[in-house]
Amino acid sequence: MLIYKIIPRSLWHAAERKGFFEGAAIDLADGYIHFSTAAQLRETAAKHFAGQTDLVVLTVDSELCESDLRWEPSRGGDLFPHLYAPLAVDHVSAVHDLPWRDGVHDFGVIVA
Protein backbone atom coordinates (compact mmCIF):
# COMPACT_ATOMS: atom_id res chain seq x y z
CA MET A 1 0.00 0.00 0.00
CA LEU A 2 1.23 3.48 -0.82
CA ILE A 3 1.37 6.11 1.91
CA TYR A 4 2.05 9.82 1.54
CA LYS A 5 3.82 12.63 3.37
CA ILE A 6 3.35 16.34 2.64
CA ILE A 7 6.38 18.46 3.49
CA PRO A 8 7.96 21.76 2.52
CA ARG A 9 10.35 21.40 -0.40
CA SER A 10 13.22 22.71 1.77
CA LEU A 11 12.82 19.76 4.18
CA TRP A 12 12.93 17.33 1.28
CA HIS A 13 16.13 18.90 -0.06
CA ALA A 14 17.69 18.63 3.41
CA ALA A 15 16.65 14.97 3.59
CA GLU A 16 18.19 14.29 0.20
CA ARG A 17 21.50 15.70 1.44
CA LYS A 18 21.41 13.60 4.63
CA GLY A 19 19.96 10.45 3.07
CA PHE A 20 17.00 10.35 5.45
CA PHE A 21 14.07 12.42 6.68
CA GLU A 22 13.71 12.74 10.45
CA GLY A 23 10.42 14.59 10.30
CA ALA A 24 8.89 18.04 10.30
CA ALA A 25 8.41 19.97 13.54
CA ILE A 26 5.10 18.24 14.35
CA ASP A 27 6.65 14.82 13.70
CA LEU A 28 9.60 15.54 15.96
CA ALA A 29 7.26 16.80 18.71
CA ASP A 30 5.03 13.71 18.46
CA GLY A 31 7.87 11.20 18.19
CA TYR A 32 6.91 9.73 14.82
CA ILE A 33 6.49 10.75 11.20
CA HIS A 34 2.86 11.35 10.24
CA PHE A 35 1.73 9.82 6.95
CA SER A 36 -1.63 9.66 5.19
CA THR A 37 -3.29 7.16 2.91
CA ALA A 38 -4.55 8.29 -0.48
CA ALA A 39 -8.06 8.63 0.98
CA GLN A 40 -6.78 10.83 3.85
CA LEU A 41 -4.36 13.01 1.90
CA ARG A 42 -6.65 15.82 0.76
CA GLU A 43 -8.09 16.29 4.25
CA THR A 44 -4.58 16.33 5.72
CA ALA A 45 -3.57 19.03 3.24
CA ALA A 46 -6.65 21.13 4.01
CA LYS A 47 -6.26 20.79 7.78
CA HIS A 48 -2.50 21.21 8.18
CA PHE A 49 -1.22 22.94 5.02
CA ALA A 50 -3.97 25.34 3.88
CA GLY A 51 -2.51 28.27 1.98
CA GLN A 52 1.04 26.90 2.08
CA THR A 53 3.07 26.84 -1.08
CA ASP A 54 6.34 25.21 -2.10
CA LEU A 55 5.21 21.81 -0.81
CA VAL A 56 5.93 18.33 -2.11
CA VAL A 57 4.19 15.01 -1.60
CA LEU A 58 6.41 12.00 -0.91
CA THR A 59 5.13 8.60 -2.00
CA VAL A 60 6.31 5.57 -0.01
CA ASP A 61 5.48 1.88 -0.26
CA SER A 62 4.44 1.04 3.30
CA GLU A 63 6.00 -2.43 3.02
CA LEU A 64 9.48 -0.86 2.82
CA CYS A 65 9.18 0.46 6.36
CA GLU A 66 6.59 -1.85 7.88
CA SER A 67 8.78 -2.94 10.82
CA ASP A 68 8.70 0.66 12.11
CA LEU A 69 5.21 1.56 10.85
CA ARG A 70 2.16 1.54 13.10
CA TRP A 71 -1.44 2.18 12.11
CA GLU A 72 -2.96 4.29 14.87
CA PRO A 73 -6.30 6.03 15.34
CA SER A 74 -6.48 9.76 14.76
CA ARG A 75 -9.11 12.04 13.17
CA GLY A 76 -12.54 10.52 13.57
CA GLY A 77 -11.04 7.17 14.56
CA ASP A 78 -9.41 6.63 11.15
CA LEU A 79 -6.19 4.65 11.26
CA PHE A 80 -3.22 6.70 10.11
CA PRO A 81 0.25 5.36 9.29
CA HIS A 82 2.91 6.59 11.72
CA LEU A 83 6.59 5.84 11.15
CA TYR A 84 8.64 5.44 14.33
CA ALA A 85 12.02 5.79 12.61
CA PRO A 86 13.65 8.15 10.14
CA LEU A 87 12.47 7.72 6.56
CA ALA A 88 15.27 6.59 4.25
CA VAL A 89 15.36 8.70 1.10
CA ASP A 90 15.65 5.55 -1.01
CA HIS A 91 12.26 4.40 0.33
CA VAL A 92 10.61 7.36 -1.40
CA SER A 93 9.38 6.18 -4.78
CA ALA A 94 8.12 9.56 -6.02
CA VAL A 95 8.22 13.24 -5.13
CA HIS A 96 5.46 15.43 -6.57
CA ASP A 97 4.97 19.18 -6.44
CA LEU A 98 1.81 20.19 -4.58
CA PRO A 99 0.68 23.52 -6.05
CA TRP A 100 -1.83 25.83 -4.39
CA ARG A 101 -4.45 26.89 -6.94
CA ASP A 102 -7.76 28.67 -6.54
CA GLY A 103 -7.82 28.21 -2.77
CA VAL A 104 -6.97 24.49 -2.66
CA HIS A 105 -4.03 22.21 -3.21
CA ASP A 106 -4.03 20.67 -6.66
CA PHE A 107 -3.19 16.98 -6.37
CA GLY A 108 -3.44 16.45 -10.13
CA VAL A 109 -2.41 12.86 -10.78
CA ILE A 110 -0.54 12.34 -7.49
CA VAL A 111 -3.23 10.02 -6.16
CA ALA A 112 -6.09 8.41 -8.02
C-alpha positions as CSV (number, residue, x, y, z in Angstrom):
1,M,0.0,0.0,0.0
2,L,1.2,3.5,-0.8
3,I,1.4,6.1,1.9
4,Y,2.0,9.8,1.5
5,K,3.8,12.6,3.4
6,I,3.4,16.3,2.6
7,I,6.4,18.5,3.5
8,P,8.0,21.8,2.5
9,R,10.4,21.4,-0.4
10,S,13.2,22.7,1.8
11,L,12.8,19.8,4.2
12,W,12.9,17.3,1.3
13,H,16.1,18.9,-0.1
14,A,17.7,18.6,3.4
15,A,16.6,15.0,3.6
16,E,18.2,14.3,0.2
17,R,21.5,15.7,1.4
18,K,21.4,13.6,4.6
19,G,20.0,10.5,3.1
20,F,17.0,10.3,5.4
21,F,14.1,12.4,6.7
22,E,13.7,12.7,10.4
23,G,10.4,14.6,10.3
24,A,8.9,18.0,10.3
25,A,8.4,20.0,13.5
26,I,5.1,18.2,14.3
27,D,6.6,14.8,13.7
28,L,9.6,15.5,16.0
29,A,7.3,16.8,18.7
30,D,5.0,13.7,18.5
31,G,7.9,11.2,18.2
32,Y,6.9,9.7,14.8
33,I,6.5,10.8,11.2
34,H,2.9,11.3,10.2
35,F,1.7,9.8,6.9
36,S,-1.6,9.7,5.2
37,T,-3.3,7.2,2.9
38,A,-4.5,8.3,-0.5
39,A,-8.1,8.6,1.0
40,Q,-6.8,10.8,3.8
41,L,-4.4,13.0,1.9
42,R,-6.7,15.8,0.8
43,E,-8.1,16.3,4.3
44,T,-4.6,16.3,5.7
45,A,-3.6,19.0,3.2
46,A,-6.6,21.1,4.0
47,K,-6.3,20.8,7.8
48,H,-2.5,21.2,8.2
49,F,-1.2,22.9,5.0
50,A,-4.0,25.3,3.9
51,G,-2.5,28.3,2.0
52,Q,1.0,26.9,2.1
53,T,3.1,26.8,-1.1
54,D,6.3,25.2,-2.1
55,L,5.2,21.8,-0.8
56,V,5.9,18.3,-2.1
57,V,4.2,15.0,-1.6
58,L,6.4,12.0,-0.9
59,T,5.1,8.6,-2.0
60,V,6.3,5.6,0.0
61,D,5.5,1.9,-0.3
62,S,4.4,1.0,3.3
63,E,6.0,-2.4,3.0
64,L,9.5,-0.9,2.8
65,C,9.2,0.5,6.4
66,E,6.6,-1.9,7.9
67,S,8.8,-2.9,10.8
68,D,8.7,0.7,12.1
69,L,5.2,1.6,10.8
70,R,2.2,1.5,13.1
71,W,-1.4,2.2,12.1
72,E,-3.0,4.3,14.9
73,P,-6.3,6.0,15.3
74,S,-6.5,9.8,14.8
75,R,-9.1,12.0,13.2
76,G,-12.5,10.5,13.6
77,G,-11.0,7.2,14.6
78,D,-9.4,6.6,11.2
79,L,-6.2,4.6,11.3
80,F,-3.2,6.7,10.1
81,P,0.2,5.4,9.3
82,H,2.9,6.6,11.7
83,L,6.6,5.8,11.1
84,Y,8.6,5.4,14.3
85,A,12.0,5.8,12.6
86,P,13.7,8.2,10.1
87,L,12.5,7.7,6.6
88,A,15.3,6.6,4.3
89,V,15.4,8.7,1.1
90,D,15.7,5.5,-1.0
91,H,12.3,4.4,0.3
92,V,10.6,7.4,-1.4
93,S,9.4,6.2,-4.8
94,A,8.1,9.6,-6.0
95,V,8.2,13.2,-5.1
96,H,5.5,15.4,-6.6
97,D,5.0,19.2,-6.4
98,L,1.8,20.2,-4.6
99,P,0.7,23.5,-6.1
100,W,-1.8,25.8,-4.4
101,R,-4.5,26.9,-6.9
102,D,-7.8,28.7,-6.5
103,G,-7.8,28.2,-2.8
104,V,-7.0,24.5,-2.7
105,H,-4.0,22.2,-3.2
106,D,-4.0,20.7,-6.7
107,F,-3.2,17.0,-6.4
108,G,-3.4,16.5,-10.1
109,V,-2.4,12.9,-10.8
110,I,-0.5,12.3,-7.5
111,V,-3.2,10.0,-6.2
112,A,-6.1,8.4,-8.0
